[in-house]
Amino acid sequence: MRKTVAWGLFLAWLANDVEEWFTMSPWSQANAAKNGEPLPGPVWLREGVSPAHARVAISLMGLIVLAASARGAQTGGRSPFFQSALVGFGVHGVGHLALSAAYRGYTPGVATAPTVVVPYSLWAWRELGRAGVRRNDLRSWVGAVALVPASLAAVHGGARAILRMARKSR
């Protein structure tokens, strides 16, 4: 398998998260209390997040995706962690589309979901199959399904903790 498949995960994530870097906080703050109705979707968007929280969470997720990409490159794509991250990334792209459909409008990350996230994920999964290293076992699929909410909870919880510690140290 070409290393571009593995490193492509990080690059595709970067494209999606550059969009989120600039849109997550302003969008969530503008829409958190819209019409007094709770928004569909993840709690960090419903509550309205600060620019600092959004950027710390995005940076922490970047570390996870970078580690998955590095492991994928190191193992020729055979790593269960890389493959779970790849599937999870594609599912996350579909999640962006579903959230925008539920919201009936733009949500952070939706512009790059159908243009970068989903196409890259499908291409990379196909490339793993061509190289004969794709895992289609239950463990990989369960890992992918678990990785998305676990990593999102971890990075947003981590962002809260880091920002709390930063406030205390001032």
C-alpha angles and dihedrals in degrees: 000000000000115000088231088075091059097040089043088070091063093043093049090047089050092053091051095045095047084063091048091045090064100033111033099077100039092043094048093046093048094047104033095093099023108154089343090277121126114248121237116247140042121357094240089064095041093053097046115245129225120242089248093053093048093050096046091048092047091049092050091050088050089060091053093048092044090053091049092049092048091049090049092051092046094051099038089250094305096113113115088212091055094045093047090049090049094052091042090052091053092047089049088055091054087047089058090054092047092049091052090048090051091047091042093225147039120334126177113282098015096110093062097036097081095030101045116000102051097037093048092047093051092046094048093047089051090049091052088053092049090051090050094237102102114121115217097176129124092250092060094048093046089047091052094048091048095044096063100058093032094053093043091050091046096050095045092044089046091050091052091049094046093048091046090052091047091053092049092051093056 
